[in-house]
Amino acid sequence: MQYPDRFTDLPAYAFPRLRALLDVHAPGGDVLAMSIGEPRHPFPDWVGEVVAQAVAGFGKYPPNDGTPELLDAIAGWVGRRYGVPLERDNLMALNGTREGLYNAAMALCPETKGGHRPVVLLPNPFYQVYAVAALSVGAEPVMVPATRATGYLPDYDGLPAEILDRVAIAYLCSPSNPQGAVADQSYWAGLLSLAERHDFRIFADECYAEIYTGAQPPGVLAAARATAADPERVVTFHSLSKRSSVPGLRSGFVASGRSNIARIRQLRAYSGAPLPLPLQRAAERLWADEAHVVENRRLYGEKFALATRIFADVPEIVIPEAGFFLWLPVGDGEAAALKLWRETGVRVLPGAYLGREVGGTNPGQGYIRVALVAPLDETERGLTAIRTTLYR
């Protein structure tokens, strides 16, 4: 039997690679996982109560696009957060944003662009679903370095015109994973202008938008409204996983112009897995409540203050503006992760596992990603171990 060739050059996913690197060695201390971005802060007690009250909904097929109440709650949040009015036809509920980031490409990427194979732009390093989506639609993934020299955001404007003219979709994560960089209003406006000149869509992954230590990260919807951009030019994705510390709820949404959403909904009707009705009811409440988000942000703020203190005398370390990762320069990410594991039991992710080699260089090679998701005392132990082991 034959298999498709388009996925043959995919490396093993990051976490199987990490297990292969570390688990053949004994940990050098009590194991502390700082490798995966799985929020561990408590979510509101009333989430379970809402699910229990709606438990009969498990006996029904859920609305594929989201309940009217959920769509209204999402629209209300977008209006409060970004000052952008949306209707239900501008939205669709997602079974986690990874589903949407993949399926939106399936629904919206054309087979050709100007008679040529389309291009999908990706920051490098990147969330791995972007590349799989590009390959699945037969597009050419073009990975653009997001390094310290570019403010940890990709310089798409610097690409040759012959590539830009073939672009169908440009993925952009802000606040970025893994670096925590924030696209400001100027960056968004520039990207919108570039998309208009070369006729492509922006896929904005804004899952970390509610975790920040200073000013609120601006969003692509507000930038599009301020510049009077075509609503179909922008497709944005948000999630409750990080905002509300409920990654297991698998609840997010996609927002865009009505034509884009209609096409995404049509594909979803054939191939998607809608969120169970009791979980949609919980999501309705979570999007409507801000108190738990403020507390969640305060807890992350304590950890970033801790990191600032512990690494104060390491000038090459930049504490990020947002998100909940540290992106630490270490020379060789795999060697550093292995050394840390064997000497302390602290588990971090080599940055190369989040990037791809282009032109002989992987922009993640010299870094490790550290997730600040554990309780404060565990986080302090882990960061102290990193400081004393890797920055002597």
C-alpha positions as CSV (number, residue, x, y, z in Angstrom):
1,M,0.0,0.0,0.0
2,Q,1.1,3.5,-0.7
3,Y,1.1,6.5,1.7
4,P,1.0,10.2,0.8
5,D,4.4,11.8,0.2
6,R,3.4,15.3,1.4
7,F,4.0,14.4,5.1
8,T,7.2,12.4,4.7
9,D,9.6,15.1,5.7
10,L,7.7,16.0,8.9
11,P,10.0,15.4,12.0
12,A,8.6,13.6,15.0
13,Y,6.3,15.8,17.0
14,A,8.1,17.8,19.7
15,F,7.1,15.8,22.7
16,P,7.9,12.3,21.4
17,R,11.3,13.8,20.4
18,L,11.7,15.1,23.9
19,R,10.9,11.7,25.4
20,A,13.5,10.0,23.1
21,L,16.1,12.6,24.2
22,L,15.5,12.4,28.0
23,D,13.8,9.3,29.1
24,V,16.7,7.0,28.4
25,H,18.5,8.8,31.2
26,A,17.6,8.9,34.9
27,P,16.5,12.4,36.2
28,G,18.9,14.1,38.5
29,G,16.3,15.1,41.0
30,D,12.5,15.3,41.6
31,V,10.9,15.6,38.2
32,L,9.5,19.0,37.4
33,A,7.8,19.4,34.0
34,M,8.3,22.8,32.5
35,S,8.2,21.6,28.9
36,I,4.6,21.7,28.0
37,G,2.3,24.7,28.0
38,E,-0.5,23.1,29.9
39,P,-2.1,25.6,32.3
40,R,-2.3,24.4,35.9
41,H,-3.9,27.3,37.6
42,P,-7.3,26.6,39.2
43,F,-10.3,27.3,37.0
44,P,-13.6,28.7,38.5
45,D,-15.5,26.3,40.8
46,W,-18.7,27.0,39.0
47,V,-17.5,25.4,35.8
48,G,-18.3,22.0,37.1
49,E,-21.7,23.2,38.4
50,V,-22.6,24.5,34.9
51,V,-21.6,21.3,33.3
52,A,-23.6,19.3,35.8
53,Q,-26.7,21.4,35.3
54,A,-26.4,20.9,31.6
55,V,-25.5,17.2,31.7
56,A,-28.6,16.1,29.8
57,G,-27.1,17.8,26.8
58,F,-24.7,14.9,26.5
59,G,-27.8,13.1,25.1
60,K,-28.1,15.4,22.1
61,Y,-26.0,16.3,19.1
62,P,-24.5,19.7,19.8
63,P,-25.0,22.7,17.5
64,N,-22.1,22.5,15.0
65,D,-21.4,26.2,14.8
66,G,-21.9,26.9,18.5
67,T,-25.1,27.7,20.5
68,P,-26.6,31.1,19.9
69,E,-25.8,31.9,23.6
70,L,-22.1,30.9,23.1
71,L,-21.8,33.0,20.0
72,D,-23.4,36.0,21.7
73,A,-21.0,35.5,24.7
74,I,-18.0,35.5,22.4
75,A,-19.2,38.5,20.5
76,G,-19.7,40.3,23.7
77,W,-16.2,39.5,24.8
78,V,-14.7,40.7,21.5
79,G,-16.7,43.9,21.8
80,R,-15.4,44.6,25.3
81,R,-11.8,43.5,24.7
82,Y,-11.2,45.0,21.2
83,G,-14.1,47.4,20.6
84,V,-15.1,45.5,17.5
85,P,-18.8,44.6,17.0
86,L,-19.4,41.1,15.6
87,E,-22.5,39.2,14.6
88,R,-23.1,35.5,15.0
89,D,-22.3,35.1,11.2
90,N,-18.8,36.4,11.9
91,L,-18.1,33.6,14.4
92,M,-17.8,29.8,14.8
93,A,-17.1,27.8,17.9
94,L,-14.1,25.5,17.8
95,N,-13.2,22.2,19.5
96,G,-9.9,23.9,20.5
97,T,-8.1,26.3,18.2
98,R,-5.7,23.7,16.8
99,E,-8.8,22.4,14.9
100,G,-9.6,25.8,13.5
101,L,-6.0,26.7,12.6
102,Y,-5.9,23.6,10.5
103,N,-9.5,23.5,9.0
104,A,-9.6,27.1,8.1
105,A,-6.7,26.5,5.7
106,M,-8.6,23.6,4.3
107,A,-11.6,25.8,3.7
108,L,-9.9,29.0,2.5
109,C,-6.6,28.2,0.8
110,P,-7.0,28.1,-3.1
111,E,-5.5,25.4,-5.1
112,T,-3.5,27.9,-7.1
113,K,-2.5,31.6,-6.8
114,G,-1.9,33.4,-10.0
115,G,-1.5,30.1,-11.8
116,H,1.2,28.9,-9.4
117,R,1.4,26.7,-6.3
118,P,0.2,28.9,-3.4
119,V,2.5,29.8,-0.5
120,V,1.6,29.7,3.2
121,L,3.9,31.9,5.4
122,L,4.9,30.7,8.8
123,P,7.0,32.3,11.5
124,N,10.0,30.1,12.4
125,P,9.9,28.8,15.2
126,F,6.1,28.1,15.0
127,Y,3.2,26.1,16.3
128,Q,3.5,22.9,14.3
129,V,-0.1,22.7,13.1
130,Y,0.7,25.6,10.7
131,A,3.1,23.5,8.7
132,V,0.8,20.5,8.6
133,A,-2.1,22.7,7.4
134,A,0.1,24.1,4.6
135,L,1.1,20.7,3.4
136,S,-2.4,19.3,3.6
137,V,-3.7,21.9,1.2
138,G,-0.8,21.4,-1.3
139,A,0.7,24.8,-0.5
140,E,4.4,25.6,-0.2
141,P,5.3,26.4,3.4
142,V,7.7,29.3,3.6
143,M,9.2,29.7,7.0
144,V,10.5,33.1,7.9
145,P,12.9,33.5,10.9
146,A,11.4,35.2,14.0
147,T,14.6,36.0,15.9
148,R,15.9,38.6,18.4
149,A,17.1,40.7,15.4
150,T,13.4,41.0,14.2
151,G,11.9,41.4,17.6
152,Y,10.9,37.7,17.6
153,L,8.3,38.4,14.9
154,P,8.7,37.4,11.3
155,D,9.6,40.1,8.7
156,Y,7.2,39.0,6.0
157,D,7.6,42.4,4.3
158,G,11.2,41.6,3.5
159,L,10.3,38.6,1.3
160,P,10.8,38.8,-2.5
161,A,7.8,40.1,-4.4
162,E,7.6,36.8,-6.4
163,I,7.0,34.9,-3.2
164,L,4.6,37.5,-1.8
165,D,2.5,37.4,-5.0
166,R,2.0,33.6,-4.4
167,V,1.0,33.9,-0.7
168,A,-2.5,32.7,0.1
169,I,-2.2,32.7,3.9
170,A,0.2,34.2,6.4
171,Y,0.1,32.7,10.0
172,L,1.1,35.0,12.8
173,C,1.0,34.2,16.5
174,S,0.8,37.2,18.9
175,P,1.7,37.0,21.7
176,S,4.0,34.5,20.1
177,N,4.7,31.0,21.0
178,P,7.5,30.4,22.1
179,Q,9.0,33.8,22.4
180,G,6.2,35.9,24.0
181,A,6.6,38.8,21.5
182,V,3.6,41.1,20.9
183,A,2.7,42.5,17.5
184,D,1.9,46.1,18.1
185,Q,-0.6,48.3,16.2
186,S,2.2,49.3,13.7
187,Y,3.1,45.7,13.0
188,W,-0.5,44.7,12.4
189,A,-1.2,47.7,10.2
190,G,1.9,46.9,8.2
191,L,0.9,43.3,7.8
192,L,-2.6,44.3,6.8
193,S,-1.2,46.6,4.2
194,L,1.1,43.9,2.8
195,A,-1.9,41.5,2.7
196,E,-3.9,44.0,0.7
197,R,-1.1,44.7,-1.8
198,H,-0.4,41.0,-2.4
199,D,-4.0,39.7,-1.8
200,F,-3.6,37.2,1.0
201,R,-5.4,36.3,4.2
202,I,-3.9,36.7,7.7
203,F,-4.5,33.9,10.1
204,A,-3.9,35.4,13.5
205,D,-3.3,32.9,16.3
206,E,-4.1,35.0,19.4
207,C,-4.5,32.2,22.0
208,Y,-2.2,34.0,24.5
209,A,-3.7,37.4,24.2
210,E,-5.1,37.5,27.8
211,I,-1.8,36.6,29.5
212,Y,0.4,39.7,29.8
213,T,2.4,41.7,32.3
214,G,2.0,45.3,31.0
215,A,-0.4,46.8,28.4
216,Q,-3.0,44.6,26.8
217,P,-1.7,43.2,23.5
218,P,-3.5,44.8,20.6
219,G,-5.5,42.5,18.3
220,V,-5.8,42.0,14.6
221,L,-9.6,42.7,14.6
222,A,-9.1,46.2,16.1
223,A,-6.2,46.9,13.7
224,A,-8.4,45.8,10.8
225,R,-11.2,48.1,12.0
226,A,-8.9,51.0,12.5
227,T,-7.4,50.7,8.9
228,A,-10.8,49.9,7.3
229,A,-9.4,46.6,6.0
230,D,-11.7,44.1,4.3
231,P,-13.1,41.8,7.1
232,E,-12.4,38.8,4.8
233,R,-8.7,39.7,4.9
234,V,-8.4,38.6,8.6
235,V,-9.2,35.3,10.3
236,T,-8.5,35.2,14.0
237,F,-8.4,32.4,16.6
238,H,-8.9,32.5,20.3
239,S,-9.1,29.9,23.1
240,L,-10.2,29.4,26.6
241,S,-7.4,27.0,27.3
242,K,-4.9,29.7,28.4
243,R,-7.3,32.5,29.2
244,S,-9.3,30.4,31.6
245,S,-6.9,27.5,32.4
246,V,-9.3,24.9,30.9
247,P,-7.2,23.2,28.2
248,G,-9.4,20.0,28.6
249,L,-12.6,21.9,27.8
250,R,-11.4,22.2,24.2
251,S,-13.2,25.4,23.5
252,G,-12.1,28.2,21.2
253,F,-13.5,30.3,18.4
254,V,-12.7,31.7,14.9
255,A,-13.8,35.1,13.8
256,S,-13.7,36.6,10.3
257,G,-15.8,38.1,7.6
258,R,-19.1,36.4,6.8
259,S,-18.0,34.8,3.6
260,N,-14.9,33.2,5.2
261,I,-17.0,31.9,8.2
262,A,-19.6,30.5,5.8
263,R,-17.0,28.4,4.0
264,I,-15.4,27.3,7.3
265,R,-18.8,26.3,8.6
266,Q,-19.6,24.4,5.5
267,L,-16.5,22.3,5.8
268,R,-17.0,21.8,9.5
269,A,-20.5,20.4,8.8
270,Y,-18.9,17.6,6.9
271,S,-15.8,16.9,8.9
272,G,-15.7,18.7,12.2
273,A,-16.3,17.6,15.8
274,P,-18.5,20.1,17.6
275,L,-18.1,20.9,21.3
276,P,-20.5,18.9,23.5
277,L,-23.5,21.0,24.6
278,P,-22.7,21.0,28.4
279,L,-19.2,22.2,27.6
280,Q,-20.6,24.9,25.3
281,R,-22.7,26.1,28.3
282,A,-19.6,26.3,30.5
283,A,-17.8,28.2,27.7
284,E,-20.7,30.7,27.6
285,R,-20.1,31.5,31.2
286,L,-16.3,31.7,30.9
287,W,-16.4,34.2,28.0
288,A,-18.8,36.4,30.0
289,D,-16.6,36.4,33.2
290,E,-13.5,38.5,33.7
291,A,-12.7,38.1,37.4
292,H,-11.1,34.6,37.0
293,V,-9.0,36.0,34.1
294,V,-7.7,38.8,36.2
295,E,-6.7,36.4,38.9
296,N,-5.1,34.0,36.3
297,R,-3.0,36.9,35.0
298,R,-2.0,37.9,38.5
299,L,-0.6,34.4,39.1
300,Y,1.4,34.5,35.9
301,G,2.6,38.0,36.9
302,E,4.1,36.6,40.1
303,K,6.1,34.1,38.1
304,F,7.4,36.6,35.6
305,A,8.5,38.8,38.6
306,L,10.3,35.7,40.0
307,A,12.0,35.1,36.6
308,T,13.1,38.7,36.4
309,R,14.7,38.5,39.8
310,I,16.4,35.1,39.3
311,F,17.9,36.0,35.9
312,A,18.6,39.7,36.7
313,D,22.4,39.2,36.3
314,V,22.1,37.3,33.0
315,P,22.0,40.1,30.4
316,E,21.3,37.9,27.4
317,I,17.9,36.8,28.8
318,V,14.9,38.8,27.7
319,I,11.8,38.5,29.9
320,P,8.9,38.4,27.4
321,E,5.9,40.8,27.3
322,A,3.2,38.2,27.3
323,G,2.4,34.5,27.1
324,F,3.7,32.1,29.8
325,F,6.9,30.9,28.3
326,L,10.6,31.9,28.7
327,W,12.7,31.6,25.6
328,L,16.2,31.2,27.0
329,P,19.4,31.3,25.0
330,V,21.6,28.4,25.9
331,G,23.9,27.7,22.9
332,D,22.6,24.2,22.2
333,G,19.0,23.6,23.2
334,E,19.2,19.8,23.2
335,A,22.5,19.6,25.1
336,A,21.1,22.1,27.7
337,A,17.8,20.2,28.1
338,L,19.7,16.9,28.6
339,K,22.1,18.5,31.1
340,L,19.3,20.0,33.1
341,W,17.4,16.7,33.2
342,R,20.3,14.6,34.2
343,E,21.5,17.0,36.9
344,T,18.2,18.4,38.3
345,G,15.2,16.5,37.0
346,V,13.8,19.7,35.4
347,R,12.2,19.0,32.0
348,V,12.3,21.8,29.3
349,L,11.9,21.7,25.6
350,P,14.7,22.3,23.1
351,G,13.9,25.2,20.9
352,A,14.9,23.4,17.8
353,Y,11.9,21.1,18.2
354,L,9.6,24.1,17.5
355,G,11.6,25.3,14.5
356,R,12.7,24.0,11.1
357,E,16.1,24.2,9.4
358,V,16.0,26.6,6.5
359,G,19.2,27.4,4.6
360,G,21.2,25.4,7.1
361,T,19.9,27.3,10.1
362,N,17.2,26.4,12.7
363,P,16.3,29.7,14.6
364,G,15.3,27.6,17.7
365,Q,18.6,25.7,17.9
366,G,20.2,27.8,20.5
367,Y,17.2,28.1,22.9
368,I,15.1,26.2,25.3
369,R,11.4,26.9,26.0
370,V,10.4,27.0,29.6
371,A,6.7,26.9,30.6
372,L,5.8,28.9,33.7
373,V,2.7,26.8,34.4
374,A,3.5,25.1,37.7
375,P,2.7,26.6,41.1
376,L,4.9,29.4,42.3
377,D,7.1,27.3,44.6
378,E,7.7,24.7,41.9
379,T,8.4,27.4,39.4
380,E,11.0,29.0,41.7
381,R,12.7,25.6,42.2
382,G,12.8,25.1,38.4
383,L,14.1,28.5,37.5
384,T,16.7,28.4,40.2
385,A,17.9,25.0,38.8
386,I,18.1,26.5,35.3
387,R,20.0,29.5,36.6
388,T,22.6,27.5,38.5
389,T,23.0,24.7,36.0
390,L,23.0,26.5,32.7
391,Y,24.3,30.1,33.5
392,R,27.1,29.6,36.0
